[in-house]
Amino acid sequence: MAVPNLSAEHFRQVMAHVPTSVAVVAGVVDGRPKGLSVGTFVPVSLDPPFVGFFVAKTSRSWPLIDTSGSFCVSVLGQDQAEISSRFAESEADKFDGVEWHPAPSGNPVLVGAVAFVDCSIERVVETGDHLLVLGKVLVMGVETGRTPLVHHRSAYRAVAESDEGPAPPT
């Protein structure tokens, strides 16, 4: 039996065909907003309400937010690719010039976001070279409700919308 090609590069190439959400995870650390961009934000459970995302173990931003015990996810809109790119880098102050307002917890909600989900950290689980962060939803809401930004085939993309409404159940 031939051994399949499971190199990191092959994995990236194949998984690039799976569209993912684009969001900024942010918290307040020592009175200052801190954040990072993620492409893996997902709903996990309705009862109780949990969400999750993955972050590289090498992240310099996540350990700071982790110590705060909470975070807020801002789901980015199709016109916010530049913000995602900014929060994906290791800049000194990612929030410089970025408008935000506090969620009820005080965590940052980015202005112009599609929606926000404010959470306490429920659990962090090591998963290979990443961490799975599970958050218990405290407060959530729709901000602009605009079309979200997605990442697909190694680039940012806008979701094509239809005026037909949701597809009928099959």
Stockholm file with secondary structure:
# STOCKHOLM 1.0

chainA/1-170         MAVPNLSAEHFRQVMAHVPTSVAVVAGVVDGRPKGLSVGTFVPVSLDPPFVGFFVAKTSRSWPLIDTSGSFCVSVLGQDQAEISSRFAESEADKFDGVEWHPAPSGNPVLVGAVAFVDCSIERVVETGDHLLVLGKVLVMGVETGRTPLVHHRSAYRAVAESDEGPAPPT
#=GR chainA/1-170 SS CCCCCCCHHHHHHHHTTSCEECEEEEEEETTEEEEEEESCCEEEETTTTEEEEEEETTCSSHHHHHHHTEEEEEECBTTCHHHHHHHHSCCSCTTTTCCEEECTTSCEEETTCSEEEEEEEEEEEEETTEEEEEEEEEEEEESSCCCBEEEETTEEEECCCCTTCSCCCC
#=GC SS_cons         CCCCCCCHHHHHHHHTTSCEECEEEEEEETTEEEEEEESCCEEEETTTTEEEEEEETTCSSHHHHHHHTEEEEEECBTTCHHHHHHHHSCCSCTTTTCCEEECTTSCEEETTCSEEEEEEEEEEEEETTEEEEEEEEEEEEESSCCCBEEEETTEEEECCCCTTCSCCCC
//
